[in-house]
Amino acid sequence: MNVRRVAVMTGLLGLWASTCGAAQTVGQGTIRFSGAIVESGCATNARSGSVMELRGCAQSSRGSRIEVRSVAPVVSVDAPHVRLVADSGKGRYYDQRYVLADSAGKLIQSGNYIITMTSP
């Protein structure tokens, strides 16, 4: 009887250990990419004074989404966003100019922000 109980406990311990071991491999694997990058990205220039420029953007990147996230919030800034102020819209490539503004449209002159552009 005692030997049977030890065997059952050893089996349960083994089952538990294998389950924990399997949980550690979650998230590992290989990602394969096939294809080609056929257009170069935009050249960016972020100057002080809340102006950001994109130059030489391919027409295929039109419709990009731009998001702003505050790293160190400034109390006086409410809902920072990027506003388009100029767009060349000509030819195979285009240029754009954006400004960083708050919800009232006032240009943001201070703070730390991460600006992310996601192209289609």
C-alpha positions as CSV (number, residue, x, y, z in Angstrom):
1,M,0.0,0.0,0.0
2,N,2.8,2.4,0.9
3,V,4.7,1.6,-2.3
4,R,1.6,2.3,-4.3
5,R,1.1,5.7,-2.7
6,V,4.8,6.6,-3.4
7,A,4.3,5.5,-7.0
8,V,1.2,7.6,-7.4
9,M,2.9,10.6,-5.8
10,T,6.0,10.2,-8.0
11,G,3.7,10.0,-11.1
12,L,1.9,13.2,-10.1
13,L,5.2,14.9,-9.4
14,G,6.4,13.9,-12.9
15,L,3.2,15.1,-14.5
16,W,3.4,18.4,-12.7
17,A,7.1,18.9,-13.6
18,S,6.4,18.2,-17.3
19,T,3.5,20.7,-17.4
20,C,5.7,23.4,-15.8
21,G,8.5,22.6,-18.3
22,A,6.1,22.9,-21.2
23,A,4.9,26.3,-20.0
24,Q,8.4,27.7,-20.2
25,T,8.6,27.2,-23.9
26,V,5.6,29.3,-24.7
27,G,6.6,32.3,-26.8
28,Q,9.6,30.7,-28.4
29,G,9.8,29.9,-32.1
30,T,11.0,31.0,-35.4
31,I,9.5,33.8,-37.6
32,R,10.2,33.5,-41.3
33,F,9.9,36.5,-43.7
34,S,9.8,36.1,-47.4
35,G,9.5,39.0,-49.7
36,A,11.4,42.2,-50.5
37,I,11.4,45.8,-49.4
38,V,10.8,47.6,-52.7
39,E,10.6,51.2,-51.5
40,S,12.8,53.1,-49.1
41,G,11.3,54.7,-46.1
42,C,10.7,58.4,-45.5
43,A,13.6,60.6,-44.4
44,T,12.6,62.3,-41.2
45,N,13.6,65.5,-39.5
46,A,12.3,66.5,-36.1
47,R,13.3,70.0,-35.2
48,S,12.8,71.8,-32.0
49,G,9.7,74.0,-32.1
50,S,7.4,71.1,-32.6
51,V,7.9,70.7,-36.4
52,M,8.4,67.3,-38.0
53,E,9.2,66.7,-41.7
54,L,8.9,63.6,-43.8
55,R,10.8,63.8,-47.1
56,G,10.9,61.5,-50.1
57,C,8.0,59.3,-49.0
58,A,6.8,56.7,-51.5
59,Q,3.2,57.1,-52.7
60,S,2.6,53.5,-51.4
61,S,3.0,54.8,-47.8
62,R,0.2,57.3,-48.2
63,G,-2.4,56.9,-45.4
64,S,0.2,56.3,-42.7
65,R,-1.0,56.5,-39.2
66,I,0.9,58.8,-36.8
67,E,0.5,58.4,-33.0
68,V,1.9,60.5,-30.2
69,R,2.7,59.2,-26.7
70,S,3.9,61.4,-23.9
71,V,7.0,60.1,-22.1
72,A,7.0,62.8,-19.4
73,P,3.6,64.4,-19.2
74,V,3.4,68.2,-19.1
75,V,0.5,69.4,-17.0
76,S,-0.4,72.2,-19.4
77,V,-0.6,69.8,-22.4
78,D,-3.9,68.0,-23.0
79,A,-4.2,65.2,-25.7
80,P,-1.0,65.8,-27.8
81,H,-1.4,65.0,-31.5
82,V,0.3,65.5,-34.8
83,R,-1.3,67.9,-37.3
84,L,-0.5,67.9,-41.0
85,V,0.4,71.5,-42.2
86,A,2.0,70.9,-45.6
87,D,1.8,68.2,-48.2
88,S,3.6,68.3,-51.6
89,G,1.4,65.6,-53.0
90,K,3.3,65.5,-56.3
91,G,4.9,62.7,-58.4
92,R,6.1,59.3,-57.2
93,Y,7.4,60.7,-53.9
94,Y,5.9,63.3,-51.6
95,D,7.0,65.5,-48.6
96,Q,4.9,66.4,-45.6
97,R,5.3,68.7,-42.6
98,Y,3.6,68.1,-39.3
99,V,3.4,70.1,-36.0
100,L,2.9,68.7,-32.5
101,A,-0.2,70.4,-31.0
102,D,-2.5,70.0,-28.0
103,S,-6.3,69.5,-28.1
104,A,-6.9,73.2,-28.5
105,G,-4.6,73.4,-31.5
106,K,-1.8,75.3,-29.6
107,L,1.7,74.2,-30.6
108,I,3.5,72.2,-28.0
109,Q,6.9,73.7,-27.1
110,S,8.1,71.5,-24.3
111,G,7.9,67.9,-23.1
112,N,9.2,64.5,-24.2
113,Y,7.1,62.6,-26.8
114,I,7.4,59.4,-28.8
115,I,6.0,59.8,-32.3
116,T,5.3,56.5,-34.1
117,M,4.4,56.3,-37.8
118,T,2.8,53.1,-39.1
119,S,2.7,52.7,-42.9
120,P,0.2,50.6,-44.7
